[in-house]
Amino acid sequence: MDKETLVKSDLEIGGLVLNALSRDRIPVTLCVWNYVPQLEEWQLVIATPWYDTRGPREANDRVLAALATAGIYQSVPIRRLVVLSPHDPLARDLEHDVQTKTEGELFIMREDQNHPTMGRHYSAIFTPFASSQGAVPVKRIIGVEQLRHFLGSQLQIWPSLVNEAIEELDRRGSASLHIQLMHKEARRFGLA
């Protein structure tokens, strides 16, 4: 069977998972959807050094606890979540594939916090993403005008798409945009 299309809700789930892991300071070197033909479905593969240092069981338990703390445990299809060592052959293959790609989703999430003068807090996560060190970074942005500047002026996303994303953030609390970035650009913008 051909690969099924990875739907937008799955991409958003990946962003929610990355945000939860970042908040709990769980080091992640890879978080990417991988299609498994035998199961005819996509699985979210997470590679963490804790798999090697703390063991597979604790690594899995900590990831699941982070999802529960973030309130997204019920939204994440647990049977489709795979936690691996960064040294696992599948993780290495997927990391190589991800590092050569320049396309991905920019997942933006509205936070519960408000700055007294600048406004709402936002998190931005670029996926798919692989890193050789530490946790996948989450860029924190304060205020809708700074978010608009980041998306429009820095990432050079069309104004109409920026407006749609901000409207979706207001409505749903999250939004995602399909973008292309070179790895060095992602680093420069605090997304890698």
N, C-alpha and C positions, 0 to 999 in steps of 0.2 A: 504494500500500500504506500502511496506517496505520503510525504510529510504533510501533516495537518498544519494549518496556519496557526501560528502562535498569536492568540487573541490579545487585545489590549488589556483585558482584565488580568491575564497572566503576567503581562509586563508590569502592571501596577502592583500585583502581588510581589513580584521580585523587588520592586522599589520599597514597598512596605517592609519586607523582610530585611533588606539592607539597612533601612533606617532603624529598625528594632535592634539589629545586631550592633550597629554603631553606638546606639544609646547605651547598650549594656557592655560596651567596650570589648566585644568578642572579636578577636583578630580574624579577618577574612582575606584570603588571597585570591579567591575566585567565587563569584556568584553569577551563574549563567544558566539559562534554560538549555536543555539538551534533549533532542528528540530520540526516543528509544523505539525503533521499528518493531521489536518483538512485542512490546506493550501497546504499540500504536498510540503513544501519548508523549507529552513533554514532561521532563522532570527538572526540578530546580536543583542544580548541583552547587553545593557550598563546600569550599575547601578552607579548612582552618588548621593552623599549626597546633591547636589544642587537641586535635585528633591524635597527634603523635606524643605530645607532652603530657596530656591528662587522660588519654585513652579514648577509644571510640564511644563508649557508653556515656562518659561525662560530657564529651563534646556534643553529642546528640541531645543529652538532657539540658545542657546550657542553652543550646539553640532553641529548643522547644520552650524553655522557661522564658527566654527573651521574647518569643512570639506571644506567650500568654501574658506577660507583663505589658506588652504593647497593645493588648486587646485584639490581636489579629489571628490568634490560634485557630479560631473557628473558620476564618476566611482562607487559610492556607491549606491546600490539599496535602495533608501530611503524607499520604501514601506516595505523593509525587516529590517529596523532599528527600534529598540524598546528601549526607554529610560525609566528606572524605578528607583524607590527608592530602596536603599539597603535593606530596610525593607519589600519590596514586597515579598509575599510568593514564587513567581516564582524565583526572584533573590536569595532568601535564598536557595531554592532547588538547583538551578544551582551552587551557590557558594559552597555548600556542595559537590556536585558532582565533581567540579573542584579541590577542595582542596584535595580530595582523589586520584586524578590522578597524575601520574608522567610523562605522555607523553604529548607532545605538539609540536608546531611549533616554531622554532626560526626564526623570520623574521628579515632580515638584509636589511638596506636601505642605499644607498650612498647619502650623503648630498652634497649640493652645495659648501660648504666651503672647503678650502684647508689650511692646516698649512704650513707656509713658508718652514720649514725644514723636517717635518714628513709626509706630504702628505695629502691625502683625509680624510675627516671625515666620520664616519659611525655611524649608530644607530642600536642597537640590542634589540629586544623585544621578550620575551618568552610568547607564548599564547598556550592554554587557561590559564588564570591566574585570580585568585581572591585574593584580599587583604583586610584586615580589616581596613586599614588606608590609606588615601591619594590617590594620583594618582598612576597608574600603572607605574613602573619605566622603563625608557628607558636608556640603557647603551650606553654611548657615547665612541667611540673608534676612535683614530686618527692614521692614517697610515695603509697601507695594511699589513705591517709586524706585527703590534700589533693585527690586526684583525686575521691574520693567527695564531699567538700565542694564542690568546683567544680561537679560535675555536678548534685548534689542541691540544695544550698543556693543557689548562685549562678544556675545555669541553670534550676533548678526542674524537673528531670527526675524522673519518678516513681521512687521507691526500687526498685521491682521491675525497671525498665529499667536503672537504674544497676547493680544487682547482676548482671543478665544481661551487661551490657557488661564489667564487671570479670571475670566468669567467662570470657567469651570472650577477653579480653586475656590471662588466665592460660593458656588453652588454645592460642590461635593467635598471640598477639602483637599482634593488632590487632582493632578493633571499630568499628562505625559506628552512629550513632543519627540518626534523622530528627528534626530540631528546627525550630522557628520562632524567628527573632530579627529584631528591627528592626536596621537598620544601626548606630544609635547604641548599642544594647545590645551588639552584636558588638564595637564599639570599646571600650566600657567594660570588657568581659571580656577584652580583649587578643586577640580573634579577627579583628579588622579593622584 
